[in-house]
Amino acid sequence: MERGEISFARVLALGTGYFGLVFAAGFALGALRVGLLQPHLGPDASRLLELPFMVAISFGAALLIMRRAGAAGRMDALTIGFLAFILLLLAEMLIGSWLFQLPYSALLTDAMTPIGFLNLLAQSLLIVFPVLVAGKERIRA
């Protein structure tokens, strides 16, 4: 392995951990949003209010995961972020299907709305945050 590369098993573990942190936070915030905010603000406004918190949590989770990764290269960081993003989309599809009886196409339909598009855009930041953090750590070293 070259300097800055980590094993594939470690990349998988870190990507899964990154997903787990963001998913757990999103699940908790989503429950609070639906229970406390949505009845008063409506679904779109409450999702919009939750969005910056999830972006900040995602960045914080990337910082934590990339610190655990150590000297990870940019490709490893990109793989970690991409894995977390794919796992997040799969989890949303499965939970939507199992808990709320939504068809899998509901995720795509939601992404075509303005709020849904912003949400998908924010979720896609999961891919780039580890790369940004890895680059920042490399500059610091």
PAFI-219093 format. One record per atom (N, C-alpha, C): residue number from 0; residue in three letters; chain; x, y, z. Coordinates in steps of 0.2 Angstrom, whole numbers, plus 5000, padded with zeros to 4 digits. Layout:
# residues N
     i    aa   ch      u      v      w
   NUM   Ala    A      X      Y      Z
...
//
This chain:
# residues 141
     i    aa   ch      u      v      w
     0   Met    A   5004   4994   5000
     0   Met    A   5000   5000   5000
     0   Met    A   5004   5006   5000
     1   Glu    A   5002   5011   4996
     1   Glu    A   5006   5017   4996
     1   Glu    A   5004   5022   5002
     2   Arg    A   5008   5026   5004
     2   Arg    A   5007   5031   5009
     2   Arg    A   5000   5034   5008
     3   Gly    A   4996   5035   5013
     3   Gly    A   4990   5038   5013
     3   Gly    A   4984   5033   5011
     4   Glu    A   4986   5027   5009
     4   Glu    A   4980   5022   5008
     4   Glu    A   4979   5018   5014
     5   Ile    A   4973   5016   5014
     5   Ile    A   4971   5011   5020
     5   Ile    A   4967   5005   5017
     6   Ser    A   4967   5000   5021
     6   Ser    A   4964   4994   5018
     6   Ser    A   4957   4995   5016
     7   Phe    A   4955   4990   5011
     7   Phe    A   4948   4991   5009
     7   Phe    A   4943   4989   5014
     8   Ala    A   4945   4984   5019
     8   Ala    A   4940   4983   5024
     8   Ala    A   4939   4989   5029
     9   Arg    A   4945   4992   5030
     9   Arg    A   4944   4998   5034
     9   Arg    A   4940   5004   5031
    10   Val    A   4941   5004   5024
    10   Val    A   4937   5009   5021
    10   Val    A   4929   5007   5021
    11   Leu    A   4928   5001   5021
    11   Leu    A   4921   4999   5022
    11   Leu    A   4918   5000   5029
    12   Ala    A   4922   4999   5034
    12   Ala    A   4920   5000   5041
    12   Ala    A   4919   5007   5042
    13   Leu    A   4924   5011   5039
    13   Leu    A   4923   5019   5040
    13   Leu    A   4917   5021   5037
    14   Gly    A   4916   5019   5031
    14   Gly    A   4910   5022   5027
    14   Gly    A   4904   5019   5030
    15   Thr    A   4903   5013   5033
    15   Thr    A   4898   5011   5036
    15   Thr    A   4897   5015   5043
    16   Gly    A   4902   5016   5046
    16   Gly    A   4902   5020   5053
    16   Gly    A   4899   5027   5051
    17   Tyr    A   4902   5030   5046
    17   Tyr    A   4900   5037   5044
    17   Tyr    A   4892   5037   5042
    18   Phe    A   4890   5032   5039
    18   Phe    A   4883   5032   5037
    18   Phe    A   4879   5031   5044
    19   Gly    A   4881   5027   5048
    19   Gly    A   4878   5025   5054
    19   Gly    A   4877   5031   5059
    20   Leu    A   4882   5035   5059
    20   Leu    A   4882   5042   5063
    20   Leu    A   4876   5046   5060
    21   Val    A   4877   5047   5053
    21   Val    A   4872   5052   5050
    21   Val    A   4865   5050   5050
    22   Phe    A   4864   5043   5049
    22   Phe    A   4858   5040   5049
    22   Phe    A   4854   5041   5056
    23   Ala    A   4858   5039   5061
    23   Ala    A   4855   5039   5068
    23   Ala    A   4853   5046   5070
    24   Ala    A   4857   5051   5068
    24   Ala    A   4856   5058   5069
    24   Ala    A   4850   5060   5065
    25   Gly    A   4850   5058   5059
    25   Gly    A   4844   5060   5055
    25   Gly    A   4837   5057   5057
    26   Phe    A   4838   5051   5059
    26   Phe    A   4832   5047   5062
    26   Phe    A   4829   5051   5068
    27   Ala    A   4834   5053   5073
    27   Ala    A   4832   5056   5079
    27   Ala    A   4829   5063   5077
    28   Leu    A   4832   5067   5073
    28   Leu    A   4830   5073   5071
    28   Leu    A   4823   5073   5067
    29   Gly    A   4823   5068   5063
    29   Gly    A   4817   5067   5059
    29   Gly    A   4811   5066   5063
    30   Ala    A   4812   5062   5069
    30   Ala    A   4806   5060   5073
    30   Ala    A   4804   5067   5077
    31   Leu    A   4809   5071   5079
    31   Leu    A   4808   5077   5082
    31   Leu    A   4804   5082   5077
    32   Arg    A   4806   5082   5071
    32   Arg    A   4803   5086   5066
    32   Arg    A   4796   5084   5065
    33   Val    A   4795   5078   5064
    33   Val    A   4788   5076   5063
    33   Val    A   4783   5077   5069
    34   Gly    A   4786   5075   5075
    34   Gly    A   4782   5076   5081
    34   Gly    A   4781   5083   5083
    35   Leu    A   4786   5087   5083
    35   Leu    A   4786   5094   5086
    35   Leu    A   4785   5100   5081
    36   Leu    A   4788   5099   5075
    36   Leu    A   4788   5105   5070
    36   Leu    A   4783   5104   5065
    37   Gln    A   4782   5098   5062
    37   Gln    A   4778   5098   5057
    37   Gln    A   4771   5100   5058
    38   Pro    A   4768   5098   5064
    38   Pro    A   4761   5100   5065
    38   Pro    A   4760   5108   5065
    39   His    A   4765   5111   5067
    39   His    A   4764   5119   5067
    39   His    A   4767   5122   5061
    40   Leu    A   4772   5119   5057
    40   Leu    A   4775   5123   5052
    40   Leu    A   4773   5120   5045
    41   Gly    A   4771   5113   5045
    41   Gly    A   4770   5110   5039
    41   Gly    A   4776   5106   5037
    42   Pro    A   4775   5101   5032
    42   Pro    A   4780   5097   5031
    42   Pro    A   4786   5100   5027
    43   Asp    A   4785   5105   5022
    43   Asp    A   4790   5108   5019
    43   Asp    A   4795   5112   5023
    44   Ala    A   4791   5117   5027
    44   Ala    A   4795   5121   5031
    44   Ala    A   4799   5118   5037
    45   Ser    A   4796   5112   5039
    45   Ser    A   4800   5109   5045
    45   Ser    A   4806   5105   5042
    46   Arg    A   4805   5102   5036
    46   Arg    A   4811   5099   5032
    46   Arg    A   4816   5104   5031
    47   Leu    A   4814   5110   5029
    47   Leu    A   4819   5115   5027
    47   Leu    A   4823   5118   5033
    48   Leu    A   4819   5118   5039
    48   Leu    A   4822   5120   5045
    48   Leu    A   4827   5115   5048
    49   Glu    A   4826   5108   5046
    49   Glu    A   4830   5103   5049
    49   Glu    A   4837   5102   5044
    50   Leu    A   4836   5105   5038
    50   Leu    A   4842   5104   5034
    50   Leu    A   4849   5106   5036
    51   Pro    A   4849   5113   5038
    51   Pro    A   4856   5115   5040
    51   Pro    A   4859   5111   5046
    52   Phe    A   4854   5109   5050
    52   Phe    A   4857   5104   5056
    52   Phe    A   4860   5098   5053
    53   Met    A   4856   5095   5049
    53   Met    A   4859   5089   5046
    53   Met    A   4865   5090   5042
    54   Val    A   4866   5095   5039
    54   Val    A   4872   5097   5035
    54   Val    A   4878   5097   5040
    55   Ala    A   4877   5101   5045
    55   Ala    A   4882   5102   5051
    55   Ala    A   4884   5095   5054
    56   Ile    A   4879   5091   5055
    56   Ile    A   4880   5085   5058
    56   Ile    A   4884   5080   5053
    57   Ser    A   4882   5080   5047
    57   Ser    A   4886   5077   5042
    57   Ser    A   4893   5079   5042
    58   Phe    A   4895   5085   5042
    58   Phe    A   4901   5087   5042
    58   Phe    A   4905   5085   5048
    59   Gly    A   4902   5086   5054
    59   Gly    A   4905   5084   5060
    59   Gly    A   4906   5076   5060
    60   Ala    A   4902   5072   5058
    60   Ala    A   4903   5065   5057
    60   Ala    A   4909   5064   5052
    61   Ala    A   4910   5068   5047
    61   Ala    A   4915   5067   5042
    61   Ala    A   4922   5068   5046
    62   Leu    A   4922   5073   5050
    62   Leu    A   4928   5075   5054
    62   Leu    A   4930   5069   5059
    63   Leu    A   4925   5067   5062
    63   Leu    A   4926   5061   5067
    63   Leu    A   4928   5055   5063
    64   Ile    A   4925   5053   5058
    64   Ile    A   4927   5047   5054
    64   Ile    A   4934   5048   5051
    65   Met    A   4935   5054   5048
    65   Met    A   4942   5054   5045
    65   Met    A   4948   5055   5050
    66   Arg    A   4946   5057   5056
    66   Arg    A   4951   5057   5061
    66   Arg    A   4953   5050   5063
    67   Arg    A   4948   5045   5063
    67   Arg    A   4949   5038   5064
    67   Arg    A   4952   5035   5058
    68   Ala    A   4951   5038   5052
    68   Ala    A   4954   5035   5046
    68   Ala    A   4962   5036   5046
    69   Gly    A   4964   5041   5050
    69   Gly    A   4971   5042   5050
    69   Gly    A   4974   5045   5043
    70   Ala    A   4979   5043   5040
    70   Ala    A   4982   5046   5034
    70   Ala    A   4978   5043   5028
    71   Ala    A   4972   5044   5027
    71   Ala    A   4968   5042   5021
    71   Ala    A   4969   5046   5015
    72   Gly    A   4970   5043   5010
    72   Gly    A   4971   5047   5004
    72   Gly    A   4964   5050   5001
    73   Arg    A   4964   5054   4996
    73   Arg    A   4958   5057   4994
    73   Arg    A   4953   5051   4991
    74   Met    A   4956   5046   4987
    74   Met    A   4952   5041   4984
    74   Met    A   4948   5037   4990
    75   Asp    A   4952   5036   4995
    75   Asp    A   4949   5032   5001
    75   Asp    A   4943   5036   5004
    76   Ala    A   4945   5043   5005
    76   Ala    A   4940   5047   5008
    76   Ala    A   4934   5048   5003
    77   Leu    A   4935   5048   4997
    77   Leu    A   4929   5048   4992
    77   Leu    A   4925   5042   4992
    78   Thr    A   4928   5036   4993
    78   Thr    A   4925   5030   4993
    78   Thr    A   4921   5029   5000
    79   Ile    A   4924   5032   5005
    79   Ile    A   4920   5032   5012
    79   Ile    A   4914   5036   5011
    80   Gly    A   4914   5042   5008
    80   Gly    A   4908   5046   5007
    80   Gly    A   4903   5043   5003
    81   Phe    A   4906   5040   4997
    81   Phe    A   4901   5037   4992
    81   Phe    A   4897   5031   4995
    82   Leu    A   4901   5027   4999
    82   Leu    A   4898   5022   5002
    82   Leu    A   4892   5024   5007
    83   Ala    A   4894   5029   5011
    83   Ala    A   4889   5032   5016
    83   Ala    A   4883   5034   5013
    84   Phe    A   4884   5038   5007
    84   Phe    A   4878   5041   5003
    84   Phe    A   4874   5035   5000
    85   Ile    A   4877   5030   4998
    85   Ile    A   4873   5024   4995
    85   Ile    A   4869   5021   5000
    86   Leu    A   4872   5019   5006
    86   Leu    A   4869   5016   5012
    86   Leu    A   4863   5020   5014
    87   Leu    A   4864   5027   5014
    87   Leu    A   4859   5032   5017
    87   Leu    A   4853   5031   5012
    88   Leu    A   4854   5031   5005
    88   Leu    A   4848   5031   5001
    88   Leu    A   4845   5024   5001
    89   Leu    A   4849   5019   5002
    89   Leu    A   4846   5012   5003
    89   Leu    A   4842   5012   5009
    90   Ala    A   4844   5014   5015
    90   Ala    A   4841   5014   5021
    90   Ala    A   4834   5018   5020
    91   Glu    A   4834   5024   5017
    91   Glu    A   4828   5028   5016
    91   Glu    A   4823   5024   5012
    92   Met    A   4825   5021   5007
    92   Met    A   4821   5017   5003
    92   Met    A   4818   5011   5007
    93   Leu    A   4822   5008   5011
    93   Leu    A   4819   5002   5015
    93   Leu    A   4815   5004   5020
    94   Ile    A   4816   5009   5024
    94   Ile    A   4812   5012   5029
    94   Ile    A   4806   5014   5027
    95   Gly    A   4806   5018   5021
    95   Gly    A   4800   5021   5018
    95   Gly    A   4795   5015   5016
    96   Ser    A   4798   5010   5013
    96   Ser    A   4794   5004   5011
    96   Ser    A   4791   5000   5017
    97   Trp    A   4796   4999   5022
    97   Trp    A   4794   4994   5027
    97   Trp    A   4789   4998   5032
    98   Leu    A   4791   5004   5034
    98   Leu    A   4787   5008   5040
    98   Leu    A   4781   5012   5037
    99   Phe    A   4782   5015   5031
    99   Phe    A   4777   5019   5029
    99   Phe    A   4774   5017   5023
   100   Gln    A   4775   5010   5020
   100   Gln    A   4772   5007   5015
   100   Gln    A   4772   5012   5008
   101   Leu    A   4778   5015   5008
   101   Leu    A   4779   5019   5002
   101   Leu    A   4783   5015   4996
   102   Pro    A   4781   5016   4990
   102   Pro    A   4784   5013   4985
   102   Pro    A   4792   5015   4984
   103   Tyr    A   4796   5011   4982
   103   Tyr    A   4803   5014   4981
   103   Tyr    A   4804   5020   4977
   104   Ser    A   4799   5021   4972
   104   Ser    A   4799   5026   4968
   104   Ser    A   4798   5033   4971
   105   Ala    A   4795   5033   4977
   105   Ala    A   4793   5039   4981
   105   Ala    A   4800   5043   4983
   106   Leu    A   4805   5040   4983
   106   Leu    A   4812   5043   4985
   106   Leu    A   4813   5048   4978
   107   Leu    A   4812   5045   4973
   107   Leu    A   4814   5049   4966
   107   Leu    A   4808   5054   4965
   108   Thr    A   4802   5052   4967
   108   Thr    A   4797   5057   4966
   108   Thr    A   4798   5063   4971
   109   Asp    A   4800   5062   4977
   109   Asp    A   4802   5067   4982
   109   Asp    A   4807   5071   4980
   110   Ala    A   4813   5068   4976
   110   Ala    A   4818   5072   4974
   110   Ala    A   4817   5077   4969
   111   Met    A   4811   5076   4966
   111   Met    A   4809   5081   4960
   111   Met    A   4805   5087   4963
   112   Thr    A   4804   5087   4969
   112   Thr    A   4801   5093   4972
   112   Thr    A   4807   5098   4974
   113   Pro    A   4805   5104   4975
   113   Pro    A   4811   5109   4977
   113   Pro    A   4814   5107   4984
   114   Ile    A   4810   5105   4989
   114   Ile    A   4812   5103   4996
   114   Ile    A   4816   5096   4995
   115   Gly    A   4813   5092   4991
   115   Gly    A   4816   5085   4990
   115   Gly    A   4823   5086   4987
   116   Phe    A   4823   5090   4982
   116   Phe    A   4830   5091   4978
   116   Phe    A   4835   5094   4983
   117   Leu    A   4833   5099   4987
   117   Leu    A   4838   5102   4992
   117   Leu    A   4840   5097   4997
   118   Asn    A   4836   5092   4999
   118   Asn    A   4837   5087   5004
   118   Asn    A   4842   5082   5000
   119   Leu    A   4841   5080   4994
   119   Leu    A   4846   5076   4991
   119   Leu    A   4852   5079   4990
   120   Leu    A   4852   5085   4988
   120   Leu    A   4859   5089   4987
   120   Leu    A   4863   5089   4994
   121   Ala    A   4859   5090   4999
   121   Ala    A   4862   5090   5006
   121   Ala    A   4865   5083   5008
   122   Gln    A   4861   5078   5006
   122   Gln    A   4864   5071   5007
   122   Gln    A   4870   5070   5003
   123   Ser    A   4870   5072   4997
   123   Ser    A   4876   5071   4992
   123   Ser    A   4882   5074   4995
   124   Leu    A   4881   5079   5000
   124   Leu    A   4887   5082   5003
   124   Leu    A   4891   5076   5007
   125   Leu    A   4888   5071   5009
   125   Leu    A   4891   5065   5012
   125   Leu    A   4897   5063   5008
   126   Ile    A   4896   5063   5002
   126   Ile    A   4902   5061   4997
   126   Ile    A   4908   5065   4998
   127   Val    A   4907   5072   4998
   127   Val    A   4913   5077   4997
   127   Val    A   4915   5079   5004
   128   Phe    A   4912   5078   5010
   128   Phe    A   4914   5080   5016
   128   Phe    A   4920   5076   5018
   129   Pro    A   4921   5070   5017
   129   Pro    A   4927   5066   5019
   129   Pro    A   4933   5069   5015
   130   Val    A   4932   5070   5009
   130   Val    A   4937   5072   5004
   130   Val    A   4940   5079   5007
   131   Leu    A   4935   5084   5008
   131   Leu    A   4937   5090   5011
   131   Leu    A   4941   5090   5017
   132   Val    A   4939   5085   5022
   132   Val    A   4942   5084   5028
   132   Val    A   4949   5081   5027
   133   Ala    A   4949   5076   5023
   133   Ala    A   4956   5073   5022
   133   Ala    A   4961   5078   5019
   134   Gly    A   4958   5082   5014
   134   Gly    A   4963   5087   5011
   134   Gly    A   4965   5092   5017
   135   Lys    A   4961   5094   5021
   135   Lys    A   4962   5099   5027
   135   Lys    A   4967   5096   5031
   136   Glu    A   4966   5089   5033
   136   Glu    A   4971   5086   5037
   136   Glu    A   4978   5085   5034
   137   Arg    A   4978   5084   5027
   137   Arg    A   4984   5083   5024
   137   Arg    A   4988   5090   5024
   138   Ile    A   4985   5096   5023
   138   Ile    A   4988   5102   5023
   138   Ile    A   4991   5104   5030
   139   Arg    A   4987   5102   5035
   139   Arg    A   4989   5103   5042
   139   Arg    A   4996   5099   5044
   140   Ala    A   4996   5093   5041
   140   Ala    A   5002   5088   5042
   140   Ala    A   5009   5091   5040
//
